[in-house]
Amino acid sequence: MPKSAKTAKQPTYGQAASRLEEILVKIEEGQVDIDELSGLVQEAAELVTLCRDKIQAAEVQVKTITEQLERDAPETTDSEDSPST
């Protein structure tokens, strides 16, 4: 399966976090039988990995953008910052 097809089916960060919350509530409230538990734990592990990957990707993007903005910003010196008399 091509990576683009797999990526298209991934939930957003918000969707993944919401699903993790649903799983946690079900487990905490004892709404899960033993046959379902391992599947939910596996799903939760995959969602945690997905969320971590999305956070890491966002950090890289923010760092890249910030560095680009710093490179593109005009250089200022102390003499330019102080008012002339």
QUIQUIRA-V876736 format. One record per helix or strand. SS is the DSSP state (H for helix, E for strand). FROM is the first residue (numbers start at 1). TO is the last residue. If there is no record, write none. Layout:
ss: <SS,SS>
from: <FROM,FROM>
to: <TO,TO>
This chain:
ss: <H,H,H,H>
from: <3,13,34,78>
to: <8,28,72,81>
